[in-house]
Structures are given as C-alpha cells and as structure tokens.
C-alpha cells in the first residue's frame, strides 16, 4: 500500500504545500486560460495577492454553466497537444467536453494509483472492471490506468452481462470488482437463480462508484447492507467526477474518502459561497492541481457533503469527504419537507420486491414540488402503494405518489439512447 508522504504530514504542512501549488496554478491560468484571464481582469484580481487558501474567497466561483457555455475558453493548450477528448455524463444538463493532454493522463493514472492504494489494492490483486471504457467516458479509463500503474491484473468486461461477469470470475479469479453498487444485488440474484456459488468465489472486495453506500455517519446505507448481508465482501466507497479528475476513496477504516493534496484543493461552501464550519454540510468546490489541458479554479460541483479533519486510523492526516447527501440542483421541497434523492433511494432499496425505480419531480398547479415514484416490480405487487407510502411516512414524514410498471418498462426509461448511466432521477420542474 502506497501512501504519499504529504498525506501523513501535519495539517499546517499540507496547507503550506497546497498554497505553493495554488500560486503555480494561478500563474498558469493567468498565462494560458482565456476564461480566467477575463475573470481576473473583470473582477480586478491581482493574483499576487492570493497567497493563502483563505484568499480563495476573493475569487468568484466557476459554475457548470460557465463550462457548458465557454468550454473552449478553458482550454490552456493548443489542440495539437490534446490526446484524449472526454465528455461528462450530462446527468445535470448538457454534457461538457474535456480535453486531456499526455501529462493529464499521467496525472489521472497517478490519482487512481494512490486511490486504489487507499482501498488496500496491491500488484497481487486482479480487478474486474464492470464499467465502460468507451463512449468518451473518463472513469473506466482512469481505473484501467491506475491499476496498470499499480501493477494489478485487469479484466475489462464493462457493465451488465451477468452471465459473462460470472464466467469471467470463474475463469480469471479476480479479487476485486469496480462497479456501480446497485449492480451487485443483480449479480447476486442471477447467481442464486442459476446455482452459482458466489459466496465462495475469489472476489473479496468491491470499489463502488457513482452511488453512495454509506450514510453521513459512515454506517452502511440500505444498498450497502443489502449487498453485505448476502455477500461477505469488503465495500470501498469512492467519489469522483470528470471535472476534478481526482477520486476520494475510502481506506480500510471506511470513514470517508481521503483527500489527495497533490491533486486538488477542496472547499465546502454555503449558499453565499462562503466556507461552512466543520460539522455543517457544504457544496464541494474544487481547484485542480497539476492539470495541463483544462484546469479549474473554485469550480462548484453541485454535490453537498460533510467533511472531517481528524486523523484517520490508517495513518493519513488528510481531510476526509463524507458521503454525498445530494446534489444542490436536486433538492426537493415536498409538503414542507426538504429532501434529497439519496434519502428516497434508500427507502426504495429496503423493499426487496422493488426491482428498479425512477424518482420524478415536477411543479404542480400551486407552483410547489410534486413527487412521483415509478416502481418496477412483479404485477402481484401492483396494489401495494400503501405499503410503500407507509415506509416513506415512517422515515421521511411525507409520502410521494406511486405508479407501478413492469421492470422492463422502467429499465427502458432509465436507459434512453446514448446514455452511459441509468437515469433514476428526472427533474421536470419549472426552474
């Protein structure tokens, strides 16, 4: 297990290290970024006066709208230096294109190398990648590059295809999986229906991407428990995005994703773009370090998280990122109660006969949020709306409208053309 020296240093040394890196970034942006040159000039910002991490609050934030509308102005290199074009998944709007240089791919590999190291991965491991490496997707390539740098074995399968997943597990004996965690119960169900002894397979752990498996107190949520109650494997949560090109991955302690100070500066901001106190949830706002093609300064991710600064039992002293509570744009005000989709997913995942679902929010005639849950299940459960509503009232005090469909119909709605990820939240509100 490789832990970079900076991740075990006292907090004041980590801060000083990041402030030196910040100065380098500001100089680079001033020289190469059309977008940030204009932002500095428009706001009268002299980068020589930005000396500490606290000084970052003097600089306006960068938003997803900025990226979508002015993508080319963020590019800091000539297109001849770009070796890979990537797009975001477009979960919260139009996809954004990112251009990566050879140096950026090396950075991506290093990031996943130290991230997999967090998850107790060594060169003796073999990982089965249940994520796509095509369709301009960064994540699959990042995991491949990181495992390659670490020297671990790699099996590239991609998502779905339960039969092929188990044929590969039996043939190559992987020790770990990289997957969206909600796919694991489907694997388990397939194994049980087909007499596959998955509990005694070679698989000992899974690096879970794209969905939370823990609550804010770090206990496993319903999905996490649903997996481990059936299959005794170690789950490692990870949080990342295309924009940051960096991952926050749990260590053995399972107490949040570890921050890598070499890769990124992180702020947690309130509604007024001011830092929140520890213990308060804030919007994850990132400044990338070491990016050559499209570096970002104070970029608001839209994700709401807690952060933790006490040292970890693994020996790292870096900040740890808690599970994503929800996305700022996805906040729902329903019958006087503030909700985020993950809380809704957790309740639905508790009900075993629900095979899949879509949460849909719209604006009603009164101009307030209306909530509809479309549920995929066997027809024998189509009259079970009271059971579902009682679950919601017990946990959240409010209950949505419920509609029942066959699982194949929900799957079709979840996977519209060109989508890389299942759509389980649909926002039809009049924003």
Secondary structure, DSSP 8 states (H G I E B T S, - for coil): ----GGGGS-HHHHHHHHHHHHHHHHHHHHHH-HHHHHHHHHTT--GGG--SGGGGGGS--B-HHHHHHSGGGG--S-GGGEEEEEE---TTSS--EEEEEHHHHHHHHHHHHHHHHHTT--TT-EEEE-S-S-TT-HHHHHHHHHHHHHT-EEEE--S--HHHHHHHHHHH--SEEEEETHHHHHHHHHHHHTT--GGGSS--EEEEESS--B-TTSSB-HHHHHHHHHS--EEEEEEEETTTTEEEE--TT-SSEE--TTTEEEEEE-TTS-B--TTS-EEEEEEESS-SSS--SSEEEEEEE-EE-S--TTS--S-EE----EEGGG-EEETTEEE-HHHHHHHHHH-TT--EEEEEEEE-TTSSEEEEEEEE--GGGTT-HHHHHHHHHHHHS---EEEEE-HHHHHHHHS-TT-SS---EEEE---
